[in-house]
Amino acid sequence: MTRKQTVRSVEELKAQMSEDDDLLRPLVQLVVQEFLEAEMNDALGASKSERTPGRLGYRSGHYPRKLVTRVGTLDLRVPQDRQGRFSTEIFSRYQRSEKALVAALVEMYVQGVSTRKVKAVSEELCGHEFSAGTISELNATLDAELERFARQRLEAEHPYLILDARYERVREDGVIRSRAVLVAIGIDWEGRRRILGVELASKESATSWRDFLVGLKQRGLHGVRLAISDDHAGLRRAVAEILPEAAWQRCYVHFLRNALDHLPRKADDDCLTELRWLYDCRDLGEARLHLHAWLGRWQPKYPKLCAWVEEAIEETWTFYRQPREHHKHLKSTNLLERLNQEIKRRTHVVRIFPNERSCLRLIRALAAEQHEEWLDGPVYLDMQPLRDQLKPSLQIAA
């Protein structure tokens, strides 16, 4: 039975795609429709026509609903139950970032700073044009929601904190400037990832990072044991000043990239490969032992690189003091880099934001969307090894 249903769905999809020049819209519509039906199955505890003692209710047909997406407007059939209790979360969560992107693009057009190309892109993303009044109402509602997300209290402790920045181009007084987007991700004692803060700054400086961290502490950030970032001097100073209780881990991925600055253009690839292996050791003692062997092998050929590595590599080994089960998650800022890549993919459509407000609106919407997915998803880290590691110190303190 399942196989026949799958064949019919594929044939239906082929037929839709052959009739429509837009190849993505029917595919997205089919997938979203399936999600709606699956949500209803979960809500009722049974699929359509299934007889089970655990059923919580019965279906009562569908009602039509349109969903505006980047691939056009989807015509959906939303299932409903007899008691009227079923409510889908797909529309609010899916459209939050879409609304922010539409708002940023159309705001450019409304303010008279856009081009025909920007208007064409906005119409393609929306599926239809929006009036200035509609955009104003949309922005006001969205801004209030995102402001609550950005200012929420941080009640839980976050032993691990990851910090990084990326840059976006913003028009200011007729001049296009780069603005730093400062982002903080925390991992709490439940092992869940949380986006703690997203702010804009004129540049990535000690002052901007200090203000950012002070803002997090004022909202309740506490219990940070390890802060992970790249080797930005201003960020390092801010962490040391605002989070003196936290150890600092220099991202080893950035470290390996920096190593290229100390090598000739035609360097032996084995040199950096073996340096990379130093981050897969079982503990700090083993890593230092292998470092000694690495230096002995490559010192005669690359003395400049070896001197730099010997001086700086300990900063990238702070993660070895944490439970071994956490090492691969704590030795780099890759978790935050993946979020930055998603932000880049979406902001690339806009290219130049008309002002800081529209830039921050879109990025915070993307962050809020990711934040909710993490909270609803599986636990990222098992924090029991860290609890076990801390038991002796906690007992002494007691």
Secondary structure as UniProt FT lines:
FT   HELIX           2..19
FT   HELIX           24..44
FT   TURN            48..49
FT   TURN            53..54
FT   STRAND          59..69
FT   TURN            70..71
FT   STRAND          72..81
FT   TURN            82..83
FT   HELIX           90..110
FT   TURN            111..112
FT   HELIX           116..126
FT   HELIX           132..151
FT   STRAND          160..172
FT   TURN            173..174
FT   STRAND          175..187
FT   TURN            189..190
FT   STRAND          193..201
FT   HELIX           206..218
FT   TURN            219..220
FT   STRAND          226..229
FT   HELIX           233..242
FT   TURN            244..245
FT   STRAND          247..250
FT   HELIX           252..259
FT   HELIX           260..262
FT   TURN            265..266
FT   HELIX           269..277
FT   TURN            278..279
FT   HELIX           284..298
FT   TURN            299..301
FT   HELIX           303..312
FT   HELIX           313..316
FT   HELIX           318..321
FT   HELIX           324..326
FT   HELIX           327..330
FT   HELIX           334..347
FT   TURN            348..350
FT   HELIX           356..376
FT   HELIX           384..397
//
